[in-house]
Amino acid sequence: MRKRGRFISICLVVIVLGCCPGRQSAVSVYAKEEQTEYVKSEETEHTKAAGTEQDQGFQGQLYARSAVLMDGDSGRVLYGKEADVPRPMASTTKIMTCIIALEHMQGDAEIAEVSEYAAGQPKVHLGVRKEEQYYLKDLLYSLMLESHNDSAVIIAEHVGGSVEGFAKLMNAKAKELGCESTYFITPNGLDAVDDAGIHSTTAKELARIMRYCIRESDRREEFLEITGTKSHSFQDVSGSRQFTCNNHNTFLSMMEGALSGKTGFTGDAGYCYVGALERDGRTFIVALLACGWPNNKNYKWSDTRALMEYGLENYSYRNLWKEQTFPDIPVKEGIPDKMQLSGASTVGVEIENAPEEWNYLVREDEKAELSAEYAEQMTAPVQKGEVIGKLALTLEGEAIGRWNLITEETVRKRDFRWCARRILKEYIKINQEK
């Protein structure tokens, strides 16, 4: 009877789950498809990087379904594999959570209170309790070093008023950074789906968000300080509970110059990683999505090292600027160059805010080209500094710099009044010579 009762209970659970799919069901289907494709890709050596859409230089083998190597200074993608395919990103989400919290913080003494919802978050968690209070800055260490899910929700509710309110801030920032394929639902990266889509990003956009965190945000120094810390100890505001958080970002001790990074894993996302390295004046960012599932936890470190080493070995700064000269442009109805009654009228061309040099991170075999488009003829009057065209610097066909071409001087119109005055001057001059 006991066995029969257990069997009936199991059947009822299966029926209920099958008839009442929740928020996670759609994501779980996605995860199954993603993992199945991942296994197939390993079997067919789909992970080989040769022939990917962004670059032919890297010929190594990667485990990640999506991968990007980005120049951290310019934002140019140096290598990409399925770089624009949206995928769940797990706890790499927390780099956005952290930078938004930092940008909204009023000071290190700011306090956040724990809600019942935050206290109920699944592992990995700090283990907070309802109505406890913590300094927001301490929670950021918990968020980034140990990847605590409850800390993420406390931060989100404090900064955004609610998880949903904070998600709006995250999505607004993503749009601001040009991340059109990124969609945030949770502040911790737990798998989620709603009417607008799946919690996801692309490798390229994840790298772009990291670039913002370490290079562009006004709070970048604090972000680097937090994510680069090995260990951080703190208490709740009352002083009754003590915690120590240790950094689990292996990359920080794996390569010289490692700056920052964030790991992630969920059943839907697989293992994910985004990290940054600075060496010899160069900054590289690597973003990986769907980089294996258990028991392949170390695949992300293998891929990160391979891409970082490729960048270090093959990319260096080179001055792509060359001095440019342009022929003068004919000016119709303009006063002649030598102030005579007849003759050609022209205006010189110059580059507005021309740089002395333009240093860019490039591979030795990459080619740069300067090309100009400007008016072949103008009609007087012409003002000095008038924009008449553009100069573009392209690298392998991609524009990396643009400048206005402007007129060097003013050219007045040769009208009846000017001609009359000019004739009078000539007449006076002739009579004086007599």
C-alpha positions as CSV (number, residue, x, y, z in Angstrom):
1,M,0.0,0.0,0.0
2,R,2.9,2.4,0.9
3,K,4.5,1.8,-2.5
4,R,1.2,2.2,-4.3
5,G,0.6,5.5,-2.5
6,R,4.0,6.8,-3.4
7,F,3.4,5.8,-7.1
8,I,0.1,7.6,-7.1
9,S,1.7,10.8,-5.6
10,I,4.4,10.8,-8.2
11,C,1.9,10.4,-11.0
12,L,-0.2,13.4,-9.6
13,V,3.0,15.6,-9.5
14,V,3.8,14.7,-13.1
15,I,0.2,15.5,-14.2
16,V,0.2,18.8,-12.4
17,L,3.5,19.9,-13.7
18,G,2.5,18.9,-17.2
19,C,-0.8,20.8,-17.1
20,C,0.5,23.9,-15.3
21,P,3.7,25.1,-17.0
22,G,5.3,28.0,-15.1
23,R,7.9,30.7,-16.0
24,Q,10.7,28.2,-16.1
25,S,9.2,25.7,-18.5
26,A,9.9,27.7,-21.7
27,V,13.5,28.3,-20.6
28,S,14.0,24.6,-19.7
29,V,12.9,23.6,-23.2
30,Y,15.4,26.2,-24.6
31,A,18.1,24.7,-22.3
32,K,17.5,21.2,-23.6
33,E,17.8,22.3,-27.2
34,E,20.9,24.3,-26.4
35,Q,22.6,21.5,-24.6
36,T,21.7,19.0,-27.4
37,E,23.2,21.4,-30.0
38,Y,26.3,21.8,-27.8
39,V,26.9,18.1,-27.8
40,K,26.4,17.9,-31.5
41,S,28.8,20.7,-32.0
42,E,31.5,18.9,-30.0
43,E,30.9,15.7,-32.0
44,T,31.2,17.6,-35.4
45,E,34.1,19.8,-34.3
46,H,31.8,22.8,-34.7
47,T,33.8,24.5,-31.9
48,K,36.8,25.1,-34.3
49,A,37.1,28.8,-34.7
50,A,38.3,28.8,-38.3
51,G,35.8,30.4,-40.7
52,T,33.9,32.4,-38.1
53,E,32.1,35.5,-39.0
54,Q,34.4,38.1,-37.4
55,D,38.0,36.9,-38.0
56,Q,40.1,34.4,-39.8
57,G,43.2,34.9,-37.6
58,F,42.4,32.7,-34.6
59,Q,42.6,29.1,-35.6
60,G,42.4,27.5,-32.2
61,Q,39.6,25.3,-30.8
62,L,37.0,26.7,-28.5
63,Y,34.4,25.0,-26.3
64,A,32.1,28.0,-26.0
65,R,29.1,28.2,-28.3
66,S,29.5,32.0,-28.4
67,A,32.8,33.8,-27.8
68,V,34.2,37.3,-28.3
69,L,37.7,38.8,-27.9
70,M,37.3,42.6,-27.8
71,D,39.8,45.5,-27.7
72,G,38.9,47.1,-24.4
73,D,40.0,50.5,-25.5
74,S,38.3,50.9,-28.8
75,G,35.5,48.3,-28.4
76,R,36.4,46.7,-31.7
77,V,35.7,42.9,-31.9
78,L,39.0,41.2,-32.7
79,Y,37.4,37.8,-32.9
80,G,33.9,36.5,-32.7
81,K,32.2,33.1,-32.8
82,E,28.4,33.3,-33.0
83,A,29.0,36.7,-31.4
84,D,25.5,38.1,-32.1
85,V,23.4,35.0,-31.0
86,P,21.3,35.7,-27.9
87,R,21.8,33.2,-25.1
88,P,21.2,33.1,-21.3
89,M,24.2,34.5,-19.4
90,A,23.7,33.3,-15.8
91,S,25.6,35.2,-13.1
92,T,27.7,37.3,-15.6
93,T,24.5,39.4,-15.3
94,K,25.9,40.6,-12.0
95,I,28.4,43.0,-13.7
96,M,25.5,45.1,-14.8
97,T,23.9,44.8,-11.3
98,C,27.1,46.0,-9.7
99,I,27.8,48.9,-12.0
100,I,24.2,50.2,-11.7
101,A,24.3,50.0,-7.9
102,L,27.6,51.8,-7.8
103,E,26.3,54.6,-10.1
104,H,23.2,55.0,-7.8
105,M,25.1,54.8,-4.5
106,Q,25.2,57.9,-2.3
107,G,28.1,56.7,-0.2
108,D,29.7,53.8,1.6
109,A,27.4,54.2,4.6
110,E,24.2,53.5,2.5
111,I,22.1,50.8,4.1
112,A,19.8,48.2,2.5
113,E,17.2,46.1,4.3
114,V,16.4,42.5,3.6
115,S,12.9,41.6,2.3
116,E,11.3,38.2,2.7
117,Y,11.7,37.6,-1.0
118,A,15.4,38.4,-1.0
119,A,15.9,36.1,2.0
120,G,14.3,33.2,0.1
121,Q,16.6,33.2,-2.9
122,P,18.2,29.9,-3.8
123,K,21.9,29.0,-3.5
124,V,24.4,30.3,-4.0
125,H,23.4,32.8,-1.3
126,L,24.8,34.7,1.6
127,G,22.1,33.5,4.0
128,V,20.5,36.8,5.0
129,R,17.4,37.0,7.1
130,K,14.3,39.1,6.7
131,E,14.6,42.7,8.1
132,E,18.3,42.4,8.6
133,Q,20.3,45.5,7.4
134,Y,23.5,45.6,5.5
135,Y,25.8,48.2,4.0
136,L,25.2,48.3,0.3
137,K,28.9,48.4,-0.4
138,D,29.4,45.1,1.5
139,L,26.6,43.5,-0.5
140,L,28.5,44.4,-3.7
141,Y,31.5,42.3,-2.5
142,S,29.1,39.5,-1.7
143,L,27.6,39.8,-5.2
144,M,30.8,39.8,-7.1
145,L,33.1,37.6,-5.1
146,E,30.8,34.8,-4.1
147,S,28.0,35.5,-6.6
148,H,25.3,35.5,-3.9
149,N,21.8,35.5,-5.3
150,D,20.1,37.0,-2.2
151,S,22.6,39.9,-2.2
152,A,21.6,40.6,-5.8
153,V,17.9,40.9,-4.9
154,I,18.6,43.1,-1.8
155,I,20.6,45.4,-4.0
156,A,17.9,45.4,-6.7
157,E,15.1,46.1,-4.4
158,H,17.0,48.9,-2.6
159,V,18.1,50.7,-5.8
160,G,15.2,50.0,-8.1
161,G,12.3,49.8,-5.5
162,S,11.7,46.2,-6.7
163,V,13.3,43.5,-8.9
164,E,11.1,44.7,-11.7
165,G,12.1,48.3,-11.2
166,F,15.7,47.4,-11.2
167,A,15.3,45.3,-14.4
168,K,14.1,48.5,-16.1
169,L,17.2,50.3,-15.0
170,M,19.3,47.4,-16.4
171,N,17.5,47.3,-19.7
172,A,17.7,51.1,-20.0
173,K,21.5,51.0,-19.5
174,A,21.8,48.2,-22.0
175,K,20.0,50.3,-24.6
176,E,22.2,53.3,-23.7
177,L,25.3,51.1,-24.5
178,G,23.9,49.9,-27.8
179,C,23.0,46.4,-26.6
180,E,19.9,45.9,-28.6
181,S,19.9,42.1,-28.2
182,T,20.2,42.1,-24.4
183,Y,17.2,41.6,-22.1
184,F,17.4,41.5,-18.3
185,I,14.7,40.1,-16.0
186,T,16.6,39.2,-12.8
187,P,19.5,41.0,-11.1
188,N,21.3,37.7,-10.3
189,G,21.1,35.9,-13.7
190,L,18.9,33.0,-12.6
191,D,17.1,31.6,-15.6
192,A,13.9,33.5,-16.3
193,V,11.4,34.2,-19.1
194,D,8.5,36.6,-19.4
195,D,6.2,38.0,-22.0
196,A,9.0,40.1,-23.5
197,G,11.5,37.3,-23.8
198,I,14.3,35.3,-22.2
199,H,16.9,36.7,-19.8
200,S,19.8,36.7,-22.2
201,T,22.5,38.6,-24.0
202,T,25.1,38.0,-26.8
203,A,28.8,37.5,-26.4
204,K,29.5,40.8,-28.1
205,E,27.1,42.7,-25.9
206,L,28.3,41.1,-22.7
207,A,31.9,42.2,-23.6
208,R,30.5,45.7,-24.4
209,I,28.9,45.9,-20.9
210,M,32.2,44.8,-19.3
211,R,34.0,47.5,-21.3
212,Y,31.6,50.1,-19.9
213,C,32.3,48.8,-16.4
214,I,36.1,49.0,-16.5
215,R,36.6,51.9,-19.0
216,E,33.6,54.2,-19.4
217,S,31.6,54.4,-16.2
218,D,32.4,57.1,-13.6
219,R,32.5,54.4,-11.0
220,R,34.9,52.1,-12.9
221,E,37.7,52.4,-10.3
222,E,35.3,51.1,-7.6
223,F,34.1,48.3,-9.9
224,L,37.7,47.2,-10.5
225,E,38.5,47.5,-6.8
226,I,35.6,45.2,-5.8
227,T,36.0,42.6,-8.6
228,G,39.8,42.5,-8.0
229,T,39.6,41.9,-4.3
230,K,40.7,38.5,-3.1
231,S,38.7,38.5,0.2
232,H,36.3,40.8,2.0
233,S,35.0,40.5,5.6
234,F,32.0,42.4,6.9
235,Q,29.1,42.4,9.4
236,D,25.5,43.3,9.2
237,V,24.7,46.8,10.5
238,S,23.9,45.6,14.0
239,G,27.2,43.8,14.2
240,S,25.6,40.5,15.3
241,R,26.6,38.5,12.2
242,Q,29.9,38.2,10.5
243,F,30.8,37.1,7.0
244,T,33.8,36.5,4.8
245,C,33.6,36.5,1.0
246,N,36.4,35.0,-1.2
247,N,36.9,35.7,-4.8
248,H,36.2,32.7,-7.0
249,N,37.5,34.2,-10.2
250,T,40.4,31.9,-11.1
251,F,41.4,34.1,-14.0
252,L,42.7,36.8,-11.6
253,S,45.6,34.5,-10.7
254,M,45.8,32.6,-14.0
255,M,47.3,35.4,-16.2
256,E,49.5,38.4,-15.6
257,G,47.6,41.6,-15.9
258,A,44.1,40.1,-15.2
259,L,41.8,43.0,-14.2
260,S,38.4,41.8,-13.5
261,G,35.8,39.1,-14.4
262,K,32.6,37.3,-13.5
263,T,31.7,33.6,-13.8
264,G,28.2,32.2,-14.2
265,F,26.3,28.9,-14.4
266,T,22.7,27.8,-14.7
267,G,21.2,24.8,-16.3
268,D,20.0,26.9,-19.2
269,A,23.1,29.0,-19.7
270,G,25.8,26.5,-19.1
271,Y,29.1,27.8,-17.9
272,C,29.7,31.5,-18.8
273,Y,32.5,34.0,-18.3
274,V,33.4,37.5,-19.0
275,G,36.9,38.9,-18.0
276,A,39.4,41.6,-18.7
277,L,43.1,41.8,-18.9
278,E,45.6,44.7,-19.3
279,R,49.2,44.2,-20.3
280,D,51.8,46.4,-22.0
281,G,49.2,49.2,-22.6
282,R,46.7,46.9,-24.2
283,T,43.3,45.9,-22.8
284,F,41.5,42.7,-23.9
285,I,38.0,41.5,-22.9
286,V,36.8,37.9,-23.4
287,A,33.1,37.0,-23.2
288,L,32.0,33.3,-23.3
289,L,28.4,31.9,-23.4
290,A,27.4,28.2,-23.3
291,C,30.9,27.1,-22.5
292,G,30.0,23.5,-21.6
293,W,27.8,22.0,-18.9
294,P,28.8,19.7,-16.0
295,N,31.3,18.2,-15.7
296,N,33.1,20.7,-17.9
297,K,33.6,23.5,-15.4
298,N,37.1,24.3,-16.6
299,Y,36.3,24.8,-20.3
300,K,35.8,28.5,-19.7
301,W,39.3,28.9,-18.4
302,S,40.8,27.1,-21.3
303,D,38.9,29.3,-23.8
304,T,39.7,32.5,-21.9
305,R,43.4,31.8,-21.9
306,A,43.4,30.8,-25.6
307,L,41.7,34.0,-26.7
308,M,43.7,36.3,-24.4
309,E,47.0,34.7,-25.5
310,Y,45.9,35.1,-29.1
311,G,45.3,38.8,-28.5
312,L,48.6,39.3,-26.7
313,E,50.6,37.5,-29.4
314,N,49.0,39.1,-32.4
315,Y,47.7,42.6,-31.7
316,S,49.8,45.7,-31.0
317,Y,49.3,49.4,-31.4
318,R,50.3,51.0,-34.7
319,N,49.9,54.5,-36.0
320,L,47.4,54.4,-38.8
321,W,47.5,58.1,-39.6
322,K,49.1,59.6,-42.7
323,E,49.4,63.2,-43.6
324,Q,46.7,64.2,-46.2
325,T,46.8,67.0,-48.8
326,F,43.9,68.0,-51.1
327,P,43.7,70.0,-54.3
328,D,42.0,73.4,-54.1
329,I,38.3,73.4,-55.1
330,P,37.1,75.7,-57.9
331,V,34.6,78.3,-56.6
332,K,32.1,79.5,-59.2
333,E,31.4,83.3,-59.2
334,G,34.1,83.7,-56.6
335,I,36.6,86.6,-56.4
336,P,39.7,85.4,-58.3
337,D,42.7,84.2,-56.3
338,K,44.9,87.1,-57.4
339,M,42.2,89.7,-57.0
340,Q,42.1,90.4,-60.7
341,L,38.9,91.1,-62.7
342,S,39.2,87.7,-64.3
343,G,40.7,84.4,-63.5
344,A,40.2,81.2,-61.4
345,S,38.7,81.3,-57.9
346,T,39.5,78.4,-55.6
347,V,39.4,77.5,-51.9
348,G,41.7,75.3,-49.9
349,V,40.6,72.2,-48.0
350,E,41.8,71.1,-44.6
351,I,40.9,68.5,-42.0
352,E,39.0,69.7,-39.0
353,N,40.7,68.7,-35.7
354,A,43.2,66.5,-37.6
355,P,45.2,64.2,-35.2
356,E,49.0,64.1,-35.3
357,E,48.7,60.3,-35.1
358,W,46.0,57.7,-34.7
359,N,47.2,54.7,-32.7
360,Y,45.0,51.6,-33.0
361,L,45.3,48.0,-31.8
362,V,45.7,45.9,-35.0
363,R,47.1,42.7,-36.3
364,E,50.2,42.9,-38.5
365,D,48.4,41.8,-41.6
366,E,45.4,44.2,-41.2
367,K,45.3,47.1,-43.6
368,A,44.0,50.6,-43.0
369,E,42.9,53.1,-45.6
370,L,42.1,56.8,-45.6
371,S,39.4,57.9,-48.1
372,A,37.9,61.3,-48.7
373,E,34.7,62.5,-50.3
374,Y,34.1,66.2,-50.8
375,A,32.5,68.7,-53.2
376,E,34.2,69.0,-56.6
377,Q,33.0,72.6,-57.0
378,M,31.4,75.3,-54.8
379,T,29.5,78.5,-55.5
380,A,30.5,81.8,-53.8
381,P,30.1,83.1,-51.2
382,V,32.1,80.5,-49.2
383,Q,32.7,80.8,-45.5
384,K,35.9,79.8,-43.8
385,G,35.4,76.5,-41.9
386,E,32.4,75.4,-44.0
387,V,32.0,71.6,-44.0
388,I,32.4,70.3,-47.6
389,G,33.1,66.6,-47.1
390,K,34.3,63.8,-45.0
391,L,37.5,61.9,-44.4
392,A,37.2,58.3,-43.2
393,L,39.8,55.9,-41.8
394,T,38.8,52.3,-42.4
395,L,40.4,49.1,-41.0
396,E,39.6,46.0,-43.0
397,G,36.6,47.8,-44.4
398,E,35.3,48.9,-41.0
399,A,35.2,52.7,-40.3
400,I,37.2,53.4,-37.2
401,G,37.5,57.2,-37.5
402,R,35.8,60.1,-39.3
403,W,36.7,63.8,-39.7
404,N,35.0,66.8,-41.4
405,L,36.8,68.4,-44.4
406,I,36.4,72.2,-44.2
407,T,37.3,75.2,-46.2
408,E,40.5,77.0,-45.3
409,E,39.4,80.6,-46.0
410,T,36.5,82.8,-47.0
411,V,35.8,83.4,-50.7
412,R,33.5,86.4,-51.5
413,K,31.2,86.5,-54.4
414,R,32.3,88.4,-57.6
415,D,29.3,90.6,-58.0
416,F,28.7,93.9,-59.9
417,R,29.5,96.1,-56.9
418,W,32.9,94.3,-56.4
419,C,33.7,94.6,-60.2
420,A,32.9,98.3,-60.2
421,R,35.1,99.0,-57.2
422,R,37.8,96.9,-58.7
423,I,37.6,98.8,-62.1
424,L,37.8,102.1,-60.2
425,K,40.9,101.0,-58.3
426,E,42.6,100.0,-61.6
427,Y,41.7,103.3,-63.1
428,I,43.1,105.3,-60.2
429,K,46.3,103.2,-60.3
430,I,46.8,103.8,-64.0
431,N,46.4,107.5,-63.6
432,Q,48.9,107.6,-60.7
433,E,51.5,105.8,-62.8
434,K,51.2,108.5,-65.5
